[in-house]
Amino acid sequence: TATTATTTTRPAIQPSVSLHRTDASGFHLRWNLQDVMPDSIQKIELIAVPVDSDLGVANASAVVASNATEGSITTGLRPYTEYDAVVEVTTSAATTAYPAGRAWTWSTGK
């Protein structure tokens, strides 16, 4: 009779990034990147890129702690403007941008 060896491998954790909510103060994002690359994160930057770049609207961004799992962009956002929110992670090997979602800013910011 033949013996069959079975091995199981734990599935790789996929990066999860989301635009958790928006409010009058800005965009609030969440991510699980520490689960994916726990020891190699050097910098996490949250970036809001205007969807219609013809308006001459600048990106808004915020740098958060490398061990953070959520953060907010609350300055540099223009009212009534649509942005793509991105979580950009820098490791020793590369810088990778993870899209979090698209949203409009509220009428007034901070």
OpenMM code with the backbone's topology and positions (N, CA, C; nanometers):
from openmm import Vec3, app, unit

residues = "THR ALA THR THR ALA THR THR THR THR ARG PRO ALA ILE GLN PRO SER VAL SER LEU HIS ARG THR ASP ALA SER GLY PHE HIS LEU ARG TRP ASN LEU GLN ASP VAL MET PRO ASP SER ILE GLN LYS ILE GLU LEU ILE ALA VAL PRO VAL ASP SER ASP LEU GLY VAL ALA ASN ALA SER ALA VAL VAL ALA SER ASN ALA THR GLU GLY SER ILE THR THR GLY LEU ARG PRO TYR THR GLU TYR ASP ALA VAL VAL GLU VAL THR THR SER ALA ALA THR THR ALA TYR PRO ALA GLY ARG ALA TRP THR TRP SER THR GLY LYS".split()
positions = [
    Vec3(0.0840, -0.1189, 0.0000),
    Vec3(0.0000, 0.0000, 0.0000),
    Vec3(0.0882, 0.1250, 0.0000),
    Vec3(0.0408, 0.2248, -0.0651),
    Vec3(0.1161, 0.3510, -0.0737),
    Vec3(0.0787, 0.4408, 0.0432),
    Vec3(0.1764, 0.5119, 0.0915),
    Vec3(0.1527, 0.6063, 0.2002),
    Vec3(0.1466, 0.7471, 0.1416),
    Vec3(0.0433, 0.8182, 0.1778),
    Vec3(0.0278, 0.9550, 0.1281),
    Vec3(0.0594, 1.0518, 0.2410),
    Vec3(0.1535, 1.1371, 0.2153),
    Vec3(0.1875, 1.2396, 0.3147),
    Vec3(0.1090, 1.3663, 0.2820),
    Vec3(0.0503, 1.4223, 0.3835),
    Vec3(-0.0253, 1.5453, 0.3635),
    Vec3(0.0421, 1.6581, 0.4398),
    Vec3(0.0614, 1.7657, 0.3720),
    Vec3(0.1165, 1.8830, 0.4401),
    Vec3(0.0189, 1.9978, 0.4225),
    Vec3(0.0073, 2.0750, 0.5243),
    Vec3(-0.0784, 2.1930, 0.5148),
    Vec3(0.0081, 2.3156, 0.5386),
    Vec3(-0.0167, 2.4140, 0.4607),
    Vec3(0.0548, 2.5399, 0.4798),
    Vec3(-0.0471, 2.6473, 0.5132),
    Vec3(-0.0072, 2.7328, 0.5999),
    Vec3(-0.0942, 2.8426, 0.6385),
    Vec3(-0.1057, 2.9383, 0.5201),
    Vec3(-0.2258, 2.9776, 0.4839),
    Vec3(-0.2391, 3.0690, 0.3704),
    Vec3(-0.1740, 3.2039, 0.4016),
    Vec3(-0.1169, 3.2631, 0.3006),
    Vec3(-0.0528, 3.3935, 0.3193),
    Vec3(-0.1594, 3.4976, 0.3525),
    Vec3(-0.1273, 3.5847, 0.4439),
    Vec3(-0.2193, 3.6925, 0.4802),
    Vec3(-0.2107, 3.7997, 0.3720),
    Vec3(-0.3238, 3.8334, 0.3179),
    Vec3(-0.3272, 3.9359, 0.2137),
    Vec3(-0.3427, 4.0740, 0.2771),
    Vec3(-0.2771, 4.1739, 0.2191),
    Vec3(-0.2926, 4.3085, 0.2729),
    Vec3(-0.4371, 4.3551, 0.2595),
    Vec3(-0.4861, 4.4173, 0.3632),
    Vec3(-0.6211, 4.4718, 0.3624),
    Vec3(-0.6124, 4.6188, 0.4011),
    Vec3(-0.6612, 4.7044, 0.3137),
    Vec3(-0.6581, 4.8486, 0.3365),
    Vec3(-0.7972, 4.9011, 0.3052),
    Vec3(-0.8511, 4.9875, 0.3918),
    Vec3(-0.9848, 5.0394, 0.3643),
    Vec3(-0.9978, 5.1843, 0.4082),
    Vec3(-1.0829, 5.2541, 0.3353),
    Vec3(-1.1240, 5.3881, 0.3758),
    Vec3(-1.2392, 5.3654, 0.4724),
    Vec3(-1.2086, 5.3704, 0.6018),
    Vec3(-1.3047, 5.3312, 0.7049),
    Vec3(-1.4249, 5.4256, 0.7095),
    Vec3(-1.3984, 5.5560, 0.7100),
    Vec3(-1.5085, 5.6525, 0.7121),
    Vec3(-1.4563, 5.7900, 0.6734),
    Vec3(-1.5498, 5.8768, 0.6396),
    Vec3(-1.5178, 6.0174, 0.6162),
    Vec3(-1.6080, 6.1000, 0.7060),
    Vec3(-1.5582, 6.2135, 0.7476),
    Vec3(-1.6402, 6.3069, 0.8228),
    Vec3(-1.5865, 6.4472, 0.7967),
    Vec3(-1.6380, 6.5452, 0.8696),
    Vec3(-1.5982, 6.6836, 0.8453),
    Vec3(-1.4501, 6.7076, 0.8727),
    Vec3(-1.3863, 6.6201, 0.9506),
    Vec3(-1.2441, 6.6409, 0.9807),
    Vec3(-1.1532, 6.5788, 0.8759),
    Vec3(-1.2044, 6.4850, 0.7937),
    Vec3(-1.1193, 6.4265, 0.6902),
    Vec3(-1.1495, 6.2808, 0.6628),
    Vec3(-1.0460, 6.2096, 0.6166),
    Vec3(-1.0564, 6.0684, 0.5807),
    Vec3(-0.9911, 5.9831, 0.6882),
    Vec3(-1.0543, 5.8720, 0.7221),
    Vec3(-1.0040, 5.7830, 0.8268),
    Vec3(-0.9854, 5.6441, 0.7658),
    Vec3(-0.8618, 5.5932, 0.7708),
    Vec3(-0.8260, 5.4685, 0.7039),
    Vec3(-0.7827, 5.3628, 0.8043),
    Vec3(-0.7973, 5.2360, 0.7644),
    Vec3(-0.7509, 5.1221, 0.8458),
    Vec3(-0.6766, 5.0243, 0.7561),
    Vec3(-0.5860, 4.9466, 0.8171),
    Vec3(-0.5092, 4.8475, 0.7410),
    Vec3(-0.4566, 4.7396, 0.8331),
    Vec3(-0.4130, 4.6274, 0.7720),
    Vec3(-0.3589, 4.5138, 0.8485),
    Vec3(-0.2150, 4.4844, 0.8068),
    Vec3(-0.1434, 4.5830, 0.7594),
    Vec3(-0.0123, 4.5596, 0.6977),
    Vec3(0.0900, 4.5014, 0.7945),
    Vec3(0.0740, 4.5247, 0.9246),
    Vec3(0.1667, 4.4652, 1.0214),
    Vec3(0.1534, 4.3135, 1.0235),
    Vec3(0.0343, 4.2617, 0.9923),
    Vec3(0.0156, 4.1164, 0.9863),
    Vec3(0.0888, 4.0571, 0.8664),
    Vec3(0.1024, 4.1352, 0.7611),
    Vec3(0.1633, 4.0874, 0.6370),
    Vec3(0.3152, 4.0993, 0.6414),
    Vec3(0.3631, 4.2117, 0.6934),
    Vec3(0.5078, 4.2390, 0.6961),
    Vec3(0.5454, 4.3003, 0.8307),
    Vec3(0.5379, 4.2245, 0.9388),
    Vec3(0.5463, 4.2811, 1.0735),
    Vec3(0.6779, 4.3499, 1.1076),
    Vec3(0.7886, 4.3008, 1.0586),
    Vec3(0.9171, 4.3537, 1.1035),
    Vec3(0.9836, 4.4466, 1.0043),
    Vec3(0.9278, 4.4595, 0.8853),
    Vec3(1.0012, 4.5320, 0.7826),
    Vec3(0.9471, 4.6706, 0.7508),
    Vec3(0.8372, 4.7127, 0.8137),
    Vec3(0.7799, 4.8437, 0.7826),
    Vec3(0.8670, 4.9536, 0.8422),
    Vec3(0.9090, 5.0463, 0.7569),
    Vec3(0.9887, 5.1602, 0.8021),
    Vec3(0.9061, 5.2880, 0.8098),
    Vec3(0.8062, 5.3006, 0.7223),
    Vec3(0.7266, 5.4237, 0.7174),
    Vec3(0.5903, 5.3919, 0.6586),
    Vec3(0.4866, 5.4549, 0.7138),
    Vec3(0.3523, 5.4467, 0.6572),
    Vec3(0.3048, 5.5891, 0.6336),
    Vec3(0.2649, 5.6169, 0.5100),
    Vec3(0.2132, 5.7494, 0.4764),
    Vec3(0.0757, 5.7335, 0.4142),
    Vec3(-0.0185, 5.8132, 0.4621),
    Vec3(-0.1536, 5.8149, 0.4069),
    Vec3(-0.1593, 5.9301, 0.3079),
    Vec3(-0.2072, 5.9034, 0.1880),
    Vec3(-0.2065, 6.0051, 0.0834),
    Vec3(-0.3455, 6.0142, 0.0215),
    Vec3(-0.3940, 6.1369, 0.0038),
    Vec3(-0.5188, 6.1615, -0.0678),
    Vec3(-0.4830, 6.2329, -0.1975),
    Vec3(-0.5135, 6.1686, -0.3097),
    Vec3(-0.4794, 6.2217, -0.4418),
    Vec3(-0.6077, 6.2704, -0.5086),
    Vec3(-0.6134, 6.3972, -0.5487),
    Vec3(-0.7349, 6.4465, -0.6140),
    Vec3(-0.7640, 6.3679, -0.7418),
    Vec3(-0.8901, 6.3320, -0.7612),
    Vec3(-0.9278, 6.2525, -0.8777),
    Vec3(-0.9152, 6.3359, -1.0047),
    Vec3(-0.9595, 6.4605, -1.0011),
    Vec3(-0.9508, 6.5474, -1.1185),
    Vec3(-0.8303, 6.6385, -1.1026),
    Vec3(-0.7150, 6.5925, -1.1504),
    Vec3(-0.5908, 6.6673, -1.1283),
    Vec3(-0.5854, 6.7966, -1.2087),
    Vec3(-0.6794, 6.8166, -1.3017),
    Vec3(-0.6811, 6.9406, -1.3793),
    Vec3(-0.7125, 7.0616, -1.2921),
    Vec3(-0.7665, 7.0381, -1.1754),
    Vec3(-0.8019, 7.1494, -1.0875),
    Vec3(-0.6803, 7.2113, -1.0205),
    Vec3(-0.5656, 7.1466, -1.0311),
    Vec3(-0.4467, 7.1992, -0.9656),
    Vec3(-0.4496, 7.1804, -0.8153),
    Vec3(-0.5278, 7.0847, -0.7677),
    Vec3(-0.5373, 7.0578, -0.6243),
    Vec3(-0.4217, 6.9669, -0.5840),
    Vec3(-0.3516, 7.0041, -0.4789),
    Vec3(-0.2362, 6.9256, -0.4341),
    Vec3(-0.2808, 6.8017, -0.3571),
    Vec3(-0.1929, 6.7023, -0.3511),
    Vec3(-0.2151, 6.5857, -0.2659),
    Vec3(-0.2157, 6.6304, -0.1203),
    Vec3(-0.2894, 6.5591, -0.0381),
    Vec3(-0.2843, 6.5778, 0.1068),
    Vec3(-0.2273, 6.4495, 0.1651),
    Vec3(-0.1477, 6.4603, 0.2712),
    Vec3(-0.0886, 6.3383, 0.3258),
    Vec3(-0.0644, 6.3516, 0.4751),
    Vec3(-0.0411, 6.2380, 0.5366),
    Vec3(-0.0076, 6.2319, 0.6787),
    Vec3(0.0794, 6.1092, 0.7005),
    Vec3(0.1861, 6.1247, 0.7767),
    Vec3(0.2729, 6.0120, 0.8121),
    Vec3(0.2294, 5.9622, 0.9491),
    Vec3(0.2148, 5.8306, 0.9631),
    Vec3(0.1759, 5.7715, 1.0911),
    Vec3(0.2863, 5.6776, 1.1379),
    Vec3(0.2772, 5.6344, 1.2612),
    Vec3(0.3781, 5.5440, 1.3180),
    Vec3(0.3826, 5.4140, 1.2386),
    Vec3(0.5005, 5.3546, 1.2291),
    Vec3(0.5167, 5.2334, 1.1483),
    Vec3(0.4421, 5.1137, 1.2067),
    Vec3(0.3983, 5.1228, 1.3324),
    Vec3(0.3217, 5.0125, 1.3918),
    Vec3(0.1723, 5.0444, 1.4014),
    Vec3(0.1298, 5.1563, 1.3425),
    Vec3(-0.0113, 5.1953, 1.3480),
    Vec3(-0.0953, 5.1039, 1.2592),
    Vec3(-0.2220, 5.0876, 1.2958),
    Vec3(-0.3141, 5.0084, 1.2145),
    Vec3(-0.4302, 5.0932, 1.1634),
    Vec3(-0.4303, 5.2204, 1.1988),
    Vec3(-0.5297, 5.3128, 1.1460),
    Vec3(-0.4740, 5.4536, 1.1547),
    Vec3(-0.5301, 5.5422, 1.0758),
    Vec3(-0.4841, 5.6803, 1.0767),
    Vec3(-0.5776, 5.7675, 0.9960),
    Vec3(-0.5524, 5.8989, 0.9998),
    Vec3(-0.6416, 5.9944, 0.9358),
    Vec3(-0.5636, 6.0985, 0.8577),
    Vec3(-0.6271, 6.1480, 0.7529),
    Vec3(-0.5779, 6.2649, 0.6809),
    Vec3(-0.6758, 6.3764, 0.7147),
    Vec3(-0.6289, 6.4762, 0.7880),
    Vec3(-0.7200, 6.5807, 0.8344),
    Vec3(-0.6784, 6.7209, 0.7911),
    Vec3(-0.5632, 6.7349, 0.7286),
    Vec3(-0.5215, 6.8672, 0.6824),
    Vec3(-0.4863, 6.8604, 0.5344),
    Vec3(-0.5010, 6.9727, 0.4677),
    Vec3(-0.4648, 6.9810, 0.3271),
    Vec3(-0.5733, 6.9357, 0.2313),
    Vec3(-0.6886, 6.8965, 0.2834),
    Vec3(-0.7998, 6.8535, 0.1983),
    Vec3(-0.8866, 6.9736, 0.1628),
    Vec3(-0.9281, 6.9815, 0.0371),
    Vec3(-1.0173, 7.0899, -0.0043),
    Vec3(-1.1613, 7.0435, 0.0032),
    Vec3(-1.2530, 7.1332, 0.0417),
    Vec3(-1.3942, 7.0942, 0.0479),
    Vec3(-1.4496, 7.0606, -0.0907),
    Vec3(-1.5503, 6.9743, -0.0920),
    Vec3(-1.6198, 6.9343, -0.2147),
    Vec3(-1.5243, 6.8848, -0.3225),
    Vec3(-1.4249, 6.8075, -0.2839),
    Vec3(-1.3260, 6.7557, -0.3785),
    Vec3(-1.3208, 6.6039, -0.3662),
    Vec3(-1.3152, 6.5356, -0.4801),
    Vec3(-1.3076, 6.3895, -0.4796),
    Vec3(-1.1611, 6.3463, -0.4775),
    Vec3(-1.1292, 6.2545, -0.3870),
    Vec3(-0.9921, 6.2057, -0.3707),
    Vec3(-0.9884, 6.0531, -0.3766),
    Vec3(-0.8756, 6.0003, -0.4224),
    Vec3(-0.8419, 5.8594, -0.4045),
    Vec3(-0.7517, 5.8514, -0.2826),
    Vec3(-0.7898, 5.7702, -0.1846),
    Vec3(-0.7088, 5.7541, -0.0636),
    Vec3(-0.6188, 5.6320, -0.0791),
    Vec3(-0.4925, 5.6479, -0.0379),
    Vec3(-0.3911, 5.5449, -0.0561),
    Vec3(-0.3113, 5.5304, 0.0728),
    Vec3(-0.2765, 5.4082, 0.1081),
    Vec3(-0.1827, 5.3832, 0.2177),
    Vec3(-0.0519, 5.3396, 0.1525),
    Vec3(0.0523, 5.4210, 0.1706),
    Vec3(0.1825, 5.3911, 0.1103),
    Vec3(0.2766, 5.3400, 0.2184),
    Vec3(0.3330, 5.2216, 0.1947),
    Vec3(0.4179, 5.1558, 0.2937),
    Vec3(0.5595, 5.1453, 0.2394),
    Vec3(0.6558, 5.1896, 0.3198),
    Vec3(0.7962, 5.1786, 0.2821),
    Vec3(0.8620, 5.0728, 0.3691),
    Vec3(0.9239, 4.9743, 0.3043),
    Vec3(1.0029, 4.8727, 0.3732),
    Vec3(1.1464, 4.8867, 0.3248),
    Vec3(1.2342, 4.8036, 0.3771),
    Vec3(1.3731, 4.8091, 0.3319),
    Vec3(1.3841, 4.7692, 0.1853),
    Vec3(1.2862, 4.6955, 0.1349),
    Vec3(1.2929, 4.6457, -0.0025),
    Vec3(1.2250, 4.7374, -0.1040),
    Vec3(1.1142, 4.8006, -0.0659),
    Vec3(1.0367, 4.8755, -0.1652),
    Vec3(0.9369, 4.9684, -0.0984),
    Vec3(0.8801, 5.0564, -0.1793),
    Vec3(0.7674, 5.1385, -0.1377),
    Vec3(0.6481, 5.0956, -0.2214),
    Vec3(0.5386, 5.0614, -0.1536),
    Vec3(0.4203, 5.0096, -0.2217),
    Vec3(0.2990, 5.0905, -0.1799),
    Vec3(0.2158, 5.1258, -0.2773),
    Vec3(0.0927, 5.1998, -0.2495),
    Vec3(-0.0257, 5.1044, -0.2579),
    Vec3(-0.1074, 5.1036, -0.1530),
    Vec3(-0.2274, 5.0204, -0.1487),
    Vec3(-0.3499, 5.1117, -0.1555),
    Vec3(-0.4324, 5.1003, -0.2603),
    Vec3(-0.5508, 5.1855, -0.2693),
    Vec3(-0.6514, 5.1520, -0.1598),
    Vec3(-0.7075, 5.2563, -0.0979),
    Vec3(-0.8019, 5.2360, 0.0117),
    Vec3(-0.9450, 5.2684, -0.0285),
    Vec3(-0.9621, 5.3539, -0.1273),
    Vec3(-1.0971, 5.3894, -0.1694),
    Vec3(-1.1038, 5.5315, -0.2210),
    Vec3(-1.2201, 5.5662, -0.2740),
    Vec3(-1.2425, 5.6996, -0.3304),
    Vec3(-1.3570, 5.7651, -0.2543),
    Vec3(-1.3416, 5.8933, -0.2241),
    Vec3(-1.4465, 5.9629, -0.1495),
    Vec3(-1.4380, 6.1128, -0.1750),
    Vec3(-1.5485, 6.1777, -0.1487),
    Vec3(-1.5554, 6.3242, -0.1559),
    Vec3(-1.5325, 6.3815, -0.0169),
    Vec3(-1.4694, 6.4979, -0.0127),
    Vec3(-1.4566, 6.5680, 0.1148),
    Vec3(-1.5885, 6.6374, 0.1462),
    Vec3(-1.6062, 6.6680, 0.2727),
    Vec3(-1.7254, 6.7383, 0.3170),
    Vec3(-1.7096, 6.8866, 0.2879),
    Vec3(-1.8094, 6.9648, 0.3245),
    Vec3(-1.8084, 7.1071, 0.2902),
    Vec3(-1.6991, 7.1838, 0.3624),
    Vec3(-1.6707, 7.1450, 0.4853),
    Vec3(-1.5678, 7.2175, 0.5595),
    Vec3(-1.4729, 7.1192, 0.6232),
    Vec3(-1.3493, 7.1580, 0.6304),
    Vec3(-1.2499, 7.0758, 0.6981),
    Vec3(-1.1983, 7.1495, 0.8185),
    Vec3(-1.0934, 7.0961, 0.8780),
    Vec3(-1.0341, 7.1614, 0.9946),
    Vec3(-0.9516, 7.2793, 0.9496),
] * unit.nanometer
topology = app.Topology()
chain = topology.addChain("A")
for resn in residues:
    res = topology.addResidue(resn, chain)
    for name in ("N", "CA", "C"):
        topology.addAtom(name, app.Element.getBySymbol(name[0]), res)
